[in-house]
């Protein structure tokens, strides 16, 4: 189990690269089966989900399109509770099957707001695919169709997730070590 230091904080390995790759492959197999013949639009949430979205897309065996939206709700290691859309969606969603690709669902506020916003654009369906869900922190009754890992309410980084814009390139997931 490795320790890394990012800025002023220390993090320990909590999920290995091999575990991540295996779960991404399993999710892609399930999505490919569930969406056969539907040509979904993958909607990656930047910045945290970009590596997950890319790896998931490479494992899919069905035709799809991919786009990204940039949302912001974190400041440092704390969720602000307020979501602001920084970069919007340009695609016509009418009659489309949309799969939101998210890094972490914690309170569920971001996903609830995003689903409501997408719903006004007439999609055939909207599902959530997340790398991590923090069930103990969920405050919104949202349905998460695809979740790679259920984790405790720890602050994590690596595999696209950051601490103050650093640590995204780490291949494993690291949890904050309380000092």
Secondary structure, DSSP 8 states (H G I E B T S, - for coil): --EEEETTEEEEEEE-HHHHHHHHHHHHHHHHHHTTTT--EEEEEETTTHHHHHHHHHH--S--EEEEEEEEEEETTEEEEEEEEEE---S--TT-EEEEEEEEESSSHHHHHHHHHHHTTT-SEEEEEEEEE-GGG--S----SEEEEE--S--EEBTTB-BTTB-TT-SSEEEE---
